[in-house]
Amino acid sequence: MKSSGIYPLLFVLWLVSCSNDMQVIHKIVDPDEEPDLTAFNIEMMYSDSAVLQMRMKTPVIKQFTSAKEPKDSFPEGIHVWMYEKTGELKAEITANWALHDHSSKIWEARSNVVISNSKGEKLESEQMFWNQEKGTVYSDKFTKYTSPTGNVATGRNGMFARQDFSELKLISGYGTMIFTEQDEK
């Protein structure tokens, strides 16, 4: 019995049976649950016309570009520095967890969220949202505001602010603020 002719036939059948049907692959790997890219110990810099605009560091970034709603996840936290066109530090943001939704251009930060600016103002909360397009920051969680002179006010039910703190509203707020000339600048 000659069996050498059966091996090429089995090989051809094996090749034909292999396929990359995306529906089958998506049943095995859900693009909304499994990232397209995971990277570790990342430092990213964004510039415009060779001028540094933002610098970001994170231990882990997971990008879900194939998901129904594309997003970037920062499950181990994020540290962001934003700069003026002059190169001076404008604001600094830290959080233990963050998510960037590509479609809405909204960032969500959770757990020990701190935003501070070059004027010495600081916002702290357990959850904050930043709407890039509208230039607003908001939260429905307890929020603490500290002025450059150390005055403190809080919002039991959150806050709304312009990203440059030019407007700030504490929701169900309380606290004592003593304004000085430095606070009014």
C-alpha positions in Angstrom: 0.0 0.0 0.0 1.4 3.3 -1.1 0.6 6.1 1.5 2.8 8.9 0.1 -0.1 10.4 -1.9 -2.4 10.7 1.2 -0.1 13.2 2.9 -0.4 16.0 0.3 -4.2 15.5 0.3 -4.4 15.8 4.1 -2.2 18.9 4.0 -4.4 20.6 1.4 -7.5 19.7 3.4 -5.9 21.2 6.5 -5.1 24.4 4.7 -8.6 24.8 3.3 -10.1 24.3 6.8 -8.1 27.2 8.2 -9.8 30.6 7.8 -9.8 34.0 9.5 -13.5 34.6 9.6 -13.8 37.9 11.7 -17.2 36.9 13.1 -15.7 33.7 14.5 -12.7 35.6 15.9 -15.0 38.2 17.5 -17.0 35.4 19.2 -13.7 34.3 20.7 -12.2 37.7 21.5 -14.6 40.6 22.3 -13.1 43.9 21.0 -15.0 45.7 23.7 -13.4 43.6 26.4 -9.9 42.8 25.0 -7.6 45.7 24.2 -6.0 46.0 20.7 -2.8 47.3 22.4 -1.4 47.1 26.0 1.7 49.1 26.8 3.7 49.5 30.0 5.6 52.4 31.6 4.6 54.9 29.0 5.5 58.6 28.7 3.8 60.5 25.9 4.4 64.0 24.9 2.1 66.1 22.7 3.3 69.2 20.9 1.9 71.8 18.5 4.4 73.5 16.2 7.3 72.0 18.2 6.0 73.5 21.4 5.2 71.1 24.2 1.5 71.2 25.1 1.1 68.1 27.3 3.2 65.3 28.9 1.6 62.2 30.3 3.0 59.2 32.3 1.2 56.0 33.1 2.3 52.5 34.2 -0.3 50.8 31.9 -2.3 52.0 28.9 -4.9 49.8 27.2 -6.2 50.9 23.8 -9.5 49.6 22.5 -9.5 51.0 19.0 -11.7 48.2 17.5 -14.4 48.5 20.2 -17.8 49.9 19.4 -16.9 52.9 21.4 -13.1 53.3 21.0 -11.3 54.3 24.2 -8.0 54.4 26.1 -7.9 52.9 29.6 -5.3 53.8 32.3 -6.1 51.1 34.9 -3.1 51.9 37.1 -3.3 55.6 37.1 -2.2 58.6 35.1 -0.1 61.8 35.7 -0.5 64.6 33.3 1.3 68.0 32.9 -0.2 70.7 30.7 1.9 73.6 29.5 1.4 77.2 28.4 2.7 78.2 24.9 5.6 79.8 26.8 6.6 76.4 28.1 5.5 77.1 31.7 3.5 74.5 33.6 -0.2 75.4 33.4 -1.8 72.5 35.2 -1.1 69.1 36.7 -3.5 66.2 37.0 -3.1 62.9 38.9 -5.6 60.0 39.4 -5.3 56.3 40.3 -7.5 55.3 37.3 -8.6 57.1 34.0 -10.5 56.5 30.8 -10.5 58.5 27.6 -13.6 58.1 25.3 -12.5 58.9 21.7 -16.0 59.6 20.4 -17.2 62.1 23.1 -13.6 63.4 23.8 -14.4 63.1 27.5 -11.9 62.0 30.1 -13.0 60.3 33.3 -10.6 60.1 36.3 -11.3 58.2 39.5 -9.7 57.6 42.9 -7.6 60.3 44.4 -8.1 62.7 41.6 -6.2 66.0 42.0 -6.1 68.9 39.6 -3.8 71.8 40.4 -2.9 74.9 38.3 0.0 77.3 38.2 -2.0 79.9 40.3 -1.9 77.5 43.2 -5.5 76.4 43.1 -6.4 72.7 43.6 -9.4 70.5 43.1 -9.7 67.1 44.8 -12.4 64.4 44.3 -12.9 60.7 43.9 -14.2 61.2 40.4 -14.0 64.0 37.8 -14.8 64.4 34.1 -13.1 66.7 31.6 -14.9 67.6 28.4 -12.1 68.5 26.0 -14.4 70.2 23.5 -16.2 72.4 26.0 -13.2 73.0 28.2 -15.1 72.1 31.4 -14.4 69.9 34.4 -17.2 68.5 36.5 -18.2 65.9 39.1 -21.2 64.7 41.1 -19.0 63.5 43.9 -17.7 65.3 47.0 -15.1 67.9 45.8 -12.6 70.0 47.8 -11.3 73.3 46.4 -8.2 74.9 47.9 -7.3 78.5 47.1 -3.7 79.7 46.7 -3.7 81.0 50.2 -5.0 77.8 51.7 -8.7 78.7 52.0 -10.9 75.6 51.6 -14.4 75.1 50.3 -16.2 71.9 49.5 -19.1 70.7 47.4 -21.0 67.8 48.9 -22.6 66.9 45.6 -19.8 67.8 43.2 -18.7 70.8 41.2 -18.6 72.4 37.8 -15.6 74.5 36.5 -14.0 75.9 33.5 -10.8 74.0 32.9 -8.8 77.1 33.8 -10.8 77.6 37.0 -12.0 81.0 35.8 -15.5 79.8 36.8 -16.1 77.4 39.7 -19.4 76.3 41.1 -19.5 73.9 44.1 -22.8 72.0 44.4 -24.2 72.0 47.9 -21.1 73.8 48.9 -19.9 74.9 52.3 -16.8 76.4 53.8 -15.3 79.7 54.8 -13.3 81.7 52.3 -11.3 84.7 53.3 -10.2 86.4 50.1 -7.0 88.3 49.9 -5.4 90.3 47.0 -3.5 87.1 46.0 -6.8 85.2 45.7 -8.3 87.9 43.5 -5.5 87.9 40.9 
